[in-house]
Amino acid sequence: MKNYYDILGVGEDASNDQIKKAFKEIAKKEHPDRGGNEARFKEANEAYDTLKNSQKRHDYDTMRKFGGTGTGGGQHPFFNEDIFGDFFSGFGGGDMDFGGSFNFSRGPGGERIFRQTRRQARGNRNVQVRMALSIKEAMTATEKTINYKLPSGREEFATVKVPAGVQHGVTFKYAGMGDDSIKNMPRGDLMVIMSVLDSDGYTRKGNDLYTDKTIDCFQAVRGTEFNLKTLEDGIIKVKVPAGTQPNTILQVQGRGMPIHKTIGIRGNLYVKIHILIPQLSAADLKKIKDL
């Protein structure tokens, strides 16, 4: 007969609290979900199931002292296969929560097969909504009203305050505006995920803006200056130095996305220069040759 006291590492006069504490320590270390030894865990579970119950413990002690019918392979007649749900349901206030119930089934040879059934956490869920706006809209602070459907089927509305320069992928959380399907439970939260889209010929990388401008080869050779319409509908002048090469990128400092609106910190604007070579007549080519 197995010595359940030795398995748990307690004395034969151990109190129920000492037995429970001993099993809890073994469960922490040997639980299969934590990479422990499943056989050791099941053996400790068997011991705990017997010793935690005063009647089973009395019968077990009597059998050890006076003998009794054994089970050969070590399955104790007092073993209760519902032990896992019983034990772990009482662990709610502790630091270990395996998130489910435990049970055994029988294999072809009669061996016990350990299984864990995951439980679904009860509570109202968060609701995720994706809100799209252009980088032009994101240049300034704005408010947008969105409507969304709850899992219960009811429609809700929310006003989302979007700060200037909001980044793509940022999530705004609105507490208590999510699922309300389960009554007498706190509502879930509303999670608004921002999608900031390129627009008006501009793309965004971080806080910087990128756009393209095409000039002809003569402008590139001589140098030029052109007007560029910004996302704020303003006009800025961009100077192209003489001898600019194809795919040159010009930097305009401080004309990118807002970073800190209050103190006016912004990213940069980058303009990629494309050079167009025009079709020339024979006379034009002769003039160029003579240059």
N, C-alpha and C positions, 0 to 999 in steps of 0.2 A: 504494500500500500504506500502511495506517495506521502511524503511528509510535507503537508501544506504549510506548516510553520517555517520549515527550512526554505521552501520555495519563496516565501515572502520575506524571509530574513527576520522573523519576529519570534519572540519566546512564546511558550505555550500559555502563558498567563497574560498575553498582550490584550489590551483593551480594543474595543471596536474602532476607536479613533486611530490607534496605532496601526491596526490592520489596514484600515482604509488608506492611511498615509503611505504605508509601505507599498500597497498596490499602485497608488497614484504615481509614486516615483518610478516604479517599474514600467508602468504604462507610458509615461513620458519618454522613457528611454527606448523601450522595445516595441512601441506601436508600429505596425507595418507601414502606415502612411508617413512615418518619420524615418523610415529606413531601418527600423529595428528588426529584431529576431521574432518572427511571427510565432514560432513554436514556444519560445520563452514567454511571449505575451499571452498566448492561449493557456499555458500552464499556470501562469500567475492568475489569470482570470478565473480558472477553475478553482484554484485555492481560495481566492477572495470570495467567490460565490458561496462556498461552503462555510468559511469562517465568519463571514459577516452576519450570517443568520444564526441566531442563538440555538434554535432547535437542530439545524443541520450540524452546527458545530458540536453540540452535545452528542448527537448520534455518531459523528465522525470520531470524536474522542473515545466514545465507548467502543467502537469497532477497533480502533487502534489498540486499546487496552485489553479487550477481551477477544478480539478476532471477529471475523464475520466473512460473509461471502464476498470474495474479490471479483474483479471484473477483468482479470487477465492483462489486458492491454493498457490499463491505467485510467479508463473512463470511470469516474466515481459515480455511484448510483444517485448521489444527491446533486449532480451537475445540472444546472438549469441553463438551457440554451438562450433564454431571454435575458441573461445577465447583462449584456452590453447595454440594452436600452435602459435597464434598471439602474445600472451604475452611472452611466454617463448623463442620464437625465438629472442626476443630482449634482452634476459638476458645473451647473450654470454659473455659479458665483466664483468659480476658480479661474486659473489662468490657462486652462486647457479646454479647447472646444473642437471636437473633431467633426462637427457639423453633420451629424447623421446618427442612425441607429445601426446596431451590429447584430448579425445573426449567423447561424451555421446552417449548411445543408449537408446531406450525406452523399458521398461519392459512391462509385460502383462497388468498391470494396468495403463500404461501411465507414470509411474515414470521414471526419468532419472537414468541411470546406468553409473557410472563413470568408465572410462577405460583409461589406459595409454599404449601407443604403444612405445616400446623401439626401438631406432634407432641404426643401426649398425654404429660404428665409422668408418669413411672412412680413408683410409691410407694403405700403404703397410705393410704387416705383417712381424713379425719376423719368421725366419726359425730355427727350432730346429733339431740338428743332434746329435746322440749319437756315441761317439768314444770309442772303447774298446782297452785296452792294459793290459798286465799282470803286476803283481807286480814286476816281474823281469825287465821288460822294465821301470817301474816307478822308479827303483832305481837310474837311471841317467837321466839327462835332455836329451830330444829328440825332434825331429821335425817329424811330419807326415803330408803328403798331403792327403786330403780327397776330394772326389767329392760328390756333393749333388744336388738334383733336386729342382728347384724353383717352386712355384705354377703355374708360367707361362709355365712350361714344359721344360725350358732351364736348362742345366747342368752347374754347376759352380765348381771351384776347389779352395781350400783354404789350406794354409800351417799353421798348428797349432803348436806353440811352447809349449811344455809340460815341466814344471819345474820338477826337481828331487823331488821325494817324493809326487807327486800330490795325492790328496785324491779322493776317490770314490765319485761321485756325484757333484764334482766341475764343475761349468759352466764358460766357457770362452766366452766373448762377442766380436764380431767383427762387429763394426759399419758399416752400409751401405753395407753389403754383403748379405742381405736377399731379400725378395720379391720385385720385380720391376714391378708387373702387372699393377699398376695404373700409367700412364704416368704423368709427371709434378708434381709428388709427391716424397718426399724423399724415398729412399729405406729403407726397414726394416733392422733389424740386424740379423746376424748369431749367434746362440747360440749353442755352442759345449758343450755337457754334457759328462763328463768323466765316463766311467765304468772301474774300476780297478779290475781285476780278479785275484783270487788266482792261483798260478802256482808252478811247480817244488817241490811239497810237502810242500809248505809254505802257510800259511794263514795270513791275516793281521787284526789287531784290532787297529784302530787309527794309531799310528806310530810304534807299536810293531809288531814283526813277531813271528809266532808260527810254530813249526814243531814237529815231533815225532821221537823217536829213540828206537829201540828194542835191548835189551841186554839179555844175559842168566842169570840165577839165580846165577851162580858162580861168574860172573862178578859183579853182584849186591852185593854179599856177600863180596867179596874181595876188590871191588872198581876197576875202570878201567878208561881208557881214549880212546876216539875215535875221528876220523877225520870227520868233517862235511863240506860238500860243500855248500857254500853260494850262494845267488842269483847273486852275482857278479863274480861267478865262481872261487872264492878263496877257500882256505881250512883253517878252524880254528880247534883247538883242544879243546874238551870239556871234562872236568874231572868229573867223577862220583865218589862220595865219597863211602867208604866202608859202607855197611849196607843200601844202598839206597832201599827204598820201592817202590812197584808198583805205577805208576801214579805220581811219584815225578816230579815236574817241576823245571828244572835247569835254572837259569838266566845267560845270557851272556850279560853284559852291553855294550851299544853302538854299537850293531851289527844289529839294526833294520832299519827302513826306515829313509831316510834323512829328517831332520826337517829344518835345516838351513845349506845349503850346504857350504856356504862361510866359516863359522867358525866351521864346522864339527860336529854340534849337530845332534844326531841320537837317535831313539828309541832303545828299547832293544830287544834281541832275547830270546825266551823262548822255551826250549826243554822238551817235556813230555817223561818220561822214561817208556817204557813198558818192563816187565820182562817175558822172555820165560822160562818155566820149561820143560827141555828136557825129553824124554822117556829114562829111565835107565835100564840097565840089572840088574839081581839079584846080580851079583858080585859088580857092581857099588853101588847098594843100601846098600850092606853089608859094603863097604868101608865108605860110608857116615855115617852109623850107628855107626861105630867105631870111628868117629871123636870126 
